[in-house]
Amino acid sequence: MAILNRGATARTGPRRSGRVLPLVLMGLLVLGTGYWLVRDSLREQAMAGAAFGARTVCSCRYVGGREMASCKGDFEPGMGAVFISEDEDEQEITAWVPLLASQSARLVPGFGCVLDGWQG
């Protein structure tokens, strides 16, 4: 005697579609919360790195008279995310950490290299 089971389909594996969306949302929530908790600290560290980079390279270039290529060697370990640009006409160096901070320093006669926003 054969039993026919019409309308039944074979399952090839467990159904996961109902679990994916909640897991993705939970992951985004965890990442967002983590960013929210450390964002101010990241910005502060980026600003400190950019300010240090701008002042260090400005002093190297315009006080020390060294070539730009040698100046980045004065950076502290861990400053790989700090980028530098130079405006020779203004004797100004700008350092930035993408999406977080930017700072410029320029040569002020009698004071050396001064960060923008500081008075000499």
C-alpha positions, 0 to 999 in steps of 0.5 A, a space after each residue: 500500500 502506497 501513501 501519497 502525500 500531495 502538496 508536501 515539499 521536501 526541505 533542503 535545510 533550515 529556514 533562516 530568512 526570519 532570523 537574518 534581519 533581526 541579527 543584522 539590526 542587532 549588529 548595526 545597533 551594537 556598531 552604532 552604540 560603540 561609535 557613539 561611545 568613542 566618537 568624541 575620543 576619536 575626534 580629540 585624538 585626531 585633532 591632537 594628531 593633526 595639530 602635532 603633525 602640522 606644527 612638527 612639519 611646519 617647524 621642520 620645513 620653515 624653521 629647520 629648513 629641511 625637505 618635506 620628505 624628511 619631515 614626516 619621519 619626525 612623527 610619533 609611532 601610530 600617526 600613519 592616519 595623519 596626512 600633510 599638505 604644504 602651501 609654500 607661498 604662505 609658509 603653511 602646513 596643513 595636517 588632517 585625519 580624514 573625516 575627523 580633524 584638520 589643523 594648520 600651522 604657519 610660520 610667524 616671524 619671531 614666534 616660529 610655527 603657530 597653529 591657526 587659531 592661536 595668536 602670536 
